[in-house]
């Protein structure tokens, strides 16, 4: 136990920030400060909107952006990652809020943070790279749809209907709007979304989100648009850290939601960090350190009333595009938002909810990369199926189930593709030094099969079916030098085939067994079976020679004449 604690302690020490991180922050502070200011302007309406959408309020979104954003920037594994509340996390949190309330969400965030730290200590970050691209794209498409649908009640200016499923809530909101339309809210949401989408095309560097929200707020206040419901009062500062929300008795029931939140936080954060790497030259994130930083951020955020956080792809992309080169930019983003919380809370509280809904609707639209989706859909049928299933599961179920379903389908299709590469071919015998008549007798009594590719559980049954059709021969030679891999199922199928052929009076010889496959064959008794009476050989010619000797013994072939020694002439 002491040794394990010592190893965990040394591992955590290795995950802490190094001197090089701090040194890099001082190389070009002007660019980093400007990038951080730009990201903060972009992040403000998103933090407010996602806080409102989660059900904990705008103040929770701001607290998350400040606290989690600062800690993840300081302790994370990416120099360019920007963290905070995200739409994907909001999708998971809505049903948790409905079932467990505010205290349940804060507890789930704390538990998820502890789980992320544990994953970092266990070096689990590297396994995230094995998630297939169609799963990621389908996941992103599904999230975009859910985020957009979540904004329908605020965009229509109606109270959020009861319900956990976004499709049900959206339908009820549309029904309520039909009974008493609120065109003011619709107009504000549509105008903000249109300005953001058009502005992103014309001037990508300009933060149109904050400009559109500011304009919508000014119009709503100047025209006294009572139908445009504002955010409401915000605290002028962060609350004091507290664990008053923690109920130890409810931890058991909250473990499953916490696992879902931790899995999503790990997935989205590492995906966002990978996107940042791809947008730069020479930047590479440390996945385990990123999990560690996100874990600390999610442990701290609930203490200040914040929701669970992840790396944010949109804000990270803005950070990279505006010239950020170190963690100083993300730290500046958190500091600017903190100043806004303390100094401008009364002004922020007047922003119409419909305007925030417009921001998130535009964000959802911009999340969908049509070109990438089209390319994957055209790549293979398997990729298209995985993409569609993952997106549909995200929309109909939840994000964690969607990823699990996508991975399961991708794994099954990949196994099917690999299994199709496994072949069992009947091959002619090498003629060697045998005459035509003798070679004909050998071919009549000996059959050779070459096994190509993997002999594992998904392909082993084909091997058994082929060998079951062997008839009217005395010897079967299994050429195994091209077997790429073998599992226990493949070894058991091989053993079963050898036993069945032997019961039919057919001698089985094997050649070319690779060293790496001997362990599984030996542990399941296959080698003992083949070694019986010397049935295993290094090369195929040796196996053919042994088969001929067996046929000689059986009287099928005449014995080779013994070569007489030469006598020297005198």
C-alpha positions, -999 to +999 in steps of 0.1 A: +000+000+000+028+024+009+046+016-023+014+023-044+009+056-026+045+065-033+042+058-070+010+078-072+027+107-054+056+106-078+032+104-107+013+135-096+046+153-091+054+145-128+021+160-139+026+194-122+037+224-143+074+226-151+097+257-153+096+255-191+058+263-190+064+295-171+094+304-192+073+300-224+047+324-210+072+352-210+084+349-246+057+370-263+033+384-236+018+411-258+004+386-283-008+363-255-026+392-236-043+403-268-054+368-277-067+363-241-087+395-243-102+384-277-111+349-263-127+365-233-150+387-255-160+356-274-164+334-243-186+358-223-219+352-241-211+315-244-204+312-207-237+330-199-256+310-224-243+276-214-249+284-177-285+293-184-290+262-206-276+239-179-303+251-155-279+265-129-280+301-142-257+325-159-237+330-127-227+293-128-214+296-163-193+327-154-179+310-123-169+280-144-152+301-170-132+319-144-122+292-120-120+262-143-105+283-171-077+295-149-068+261-133-070+241-165-048+267-182-022+265-154-022+227-149-034+213-182-013+196-209-019+221-237-003+255-240-032+267-261-063+251-247-091+273-234-115+256-209-149+264-196-186+255-198-195+239-232-225+229-251-216+192-250-214+192-212-247+212-210-264+184-229-254+159-202-261+183-173-297+191-182-312+157-172-289+156-141-303+190-130-338+178-136-333+146-115-309+157-087-311+195-086-283+220-082-265+202-054-265+170-074-248+187-103-221+203-081-215+169-065-213+152-099-187+178-110-166+172-079-167+134-084-159+137-121-129+159-112-115+132-089-120+106-116-101+127-141-072+131-118-072+093-113-072+087-151-042+110-154-023+091-127-032+059-144-018+073-178-052+068-195-049+099-217-031+081-246-061+057-252-083+086-264-064+086-297-081+053-307-115+069-311-124+066-348-130+098-368-166+089-378-174+086-341-160+120-334-178+136-363-211+119-355-207+129-319-201+165-329-230+166-353-253+152-326-241+177-300-247+206-325-283+194-330-289+191-293-274+225-285-296+241-312-328+223-300-320+233-263-322+270-273-357+268-289-376+277-257-355+309-251-355+317-288-393+315-289-396+334-256-415+307-238-408+292-203-388+260-206-413+230-206-408+201-183-390+170-197-355+154-199-355+146-236-346+176-258-369+165-286-399+164-262-390+198-247-386+213-281-420+200-293-437+213-261-420+247-266-433+250-302-468+241-290-467+268-264-454+293-288-482+285-313-507+293-286-492+327-277-464+338-301-436+360-289-422+375-321-399+399-302-379+370-288-378+353-322-366+385-339-338+391-314-326+354-315-327+354-353-310+387-357-281+377-333-276+344-351-277+360-385-251+387-376-228+360-361-230+337-391-227+364-417-199+382-398-180+349-394-179+347-432-170+383-439-147+391-411-137+360-391-114+380-368-141+403-355-160+391-323-195+395-337-211+375-309-204+402-283-213+430-308-246+413-317-255+407-280-246+443-271-268+456-299-297+433-289-294+445-253-294+482-263-324+477-285-343+458-259-336+485-232-342+515-255-374+502-270-387+488-236-393+454-251-409+437-221-413+405-241-375+401-242-368+385-209-334+394-195-309+371-177-317+386-143-297+397-113-261+384-111-238+385-081-211+411-083-183+386-076-176+350-071-191+333-040-168+321-013-157+285-018-179+260+000-186+223+003-221+228+017-236+212-013-219+178-006-242+151+007-223+120+014-254+099+015-261+106-022-227+097-035-237+062-045-266+074-067-244+101-083-215+078-094-231+068-127-237+105-138-202+114-126-187+087-148-206+101-178-194+136-170-158+125-165-159+105-198-173+135-217-148+159-201-119+137-210-131+131-246-139+167-254-108+181-237-084+158-255-102+163-288-100+200-284-063+198-275-057+177-306-075+203-328-052+230-313-021+209-321-033+205-357-037+242-361-001+250-351+034+239-359+055+226-330+028+224-304+020+190-289-002+185-258+004+160-230-029+140-227-023+129-191-014+164-180-045+176-198-067+152-178-049+162-146-056+199-153-092+193-162-096+172-131-083+200-108-106+225-126-136+203-121-128+197-084-125+235-078-154+248-100-182+233-079-168+249-048-177+283-064-210+271-077-197+263-112-208+235-136-184+208-149-160+222-175-141+208-205-117+221-231-137+243-255-130+237-292-145+270-304-127+292-278-094+272-283-096+278-321-101+315-315-071+315-292-049+299-317-061+321-346-054+353-327-018+344-322-016+328-287+017+310-280+015+300-243-008+295-213-007+332-206-035+337-232-060+313-215-051+327-181-058+362-194-091+350-207-101+339-172-088+371-156-108+393-180-140+374-173-133+377-136-131+415-140-164+415-159-180+394-131-169+420-105-173+452-124-201+447-150-226+423-134-254+449-135-249+455-173-246+418-181-278+410-162-298+430-187-289+408-217-320+392-232-322+354-230-333+354-266-300+370-276-280+343-258-302+317-275-292+333-309-255+331-299-258+294-292-279+287-323-252+302-344-225+283-324-244+250-331-245+258-368-208+266-370-199+233-352-211+213-382-183+208-408-203+199-439-173+192-460-159+168-434-193+150-429-197+147-467-162+132-471-167+106-443-201+097-457-186+090-491-155+072-477-170+038-470-204+025-460-190+015-426-179+050-419-212+065-430-231+040-408-209+048-377-214+085-382-252+083-386-256+059-356-234+081-333-253+113-343-287+096-339-277+081-305-265+115-293-298+131-302-320+103-289-301+090-259-271+108-244-235+116-252-218+088-233-242+061-247-236+076-282-198+073-279-202+037-266-225+028-294-203+044-320-172+026-306-191-007-304-203-005-340-168+007-352-152-022-334-176-047-348-171-035-384-133-033-379-133-069-367-154-079-396-130-063-420-100-079-404-117-113-403-123-110-441-085-108-446-081-143-430-078-170-457-074-207-457-062-217-492-055-251-507-020-249-523-002-273-546+027-293-532+062-283-542+074-308-568+109-308-555+130-338-567+100-361-572+092-376-606+059-369-623+044-403-612+055-399-576+044-363-575+009-374-587+007-400-559+018-374-534-008-349-546-035-376-544-028-385-508-015-352-493-032-319-492-016-287-480-034-256-467-018-222-462-034-200-435-030-163-442-038-135-418-053-135-383-066-167-367-088-153-340-123-155-327-139-135-356-123-156-383-117-190-368-150-205-378-141-202-415-109-222-409-129-250-393-154-251-421-127-254-448-109-283-430-142-300-424-146-305-461-113-324-464-119-359-478-101-389-494-066-379-483-042-395-458-022-364-448-030-327-442-002-302-440-010-269-423+014-242-435+012-215-407+041-192-414+017-165-426-005-165-396-002-129-383-019-133-349-037-159-329-059-158-299-073-185-276-103-191-298-082-196-329-059-220-310-090-240-297-105-242-332-071-254-346-070-281-318-106-291-326-098-294-363-067-315-357-086-339-334-115-343-359-091-351-388-072-376-367-104-394-357-110-398-394-077-414-398-060-384-414-025-375-402-020-337-396+013-321-399+021-284-392+050-262-404+062-227-398+046-220-364+059-185-353+076-181-319+050-155-309+022-180-313+037-208-293+026-196-259-011-197-267-008-230-286+012-245-258-012-233-230-042-249-247-024-282-255-022-278-293+016-281-295+015-314-275-011-327-300+011-317-329+043-330-314+028-364-309+048-387-332+067-357-345+040-338-364+054-303-362+082-290-385+101-258-391+097-257-429+072-270-454+097-292-473+105-310-440+067-315-435+064-329-471+093-352-465+077-365-433+044-370-451+061-390-478+078-411-452+044-417-436+030-428-469+059-452-474+052-468-440+016-472-450+026-489-482+011-462-504+044-452-519+074-474-526+104-468-504+132-447-519+162-468-529+191-465-505+221-448-520+251-471-522+285-456-512+309-451-541+340-473-544+373-458-555+390-474-585+425-486-582 
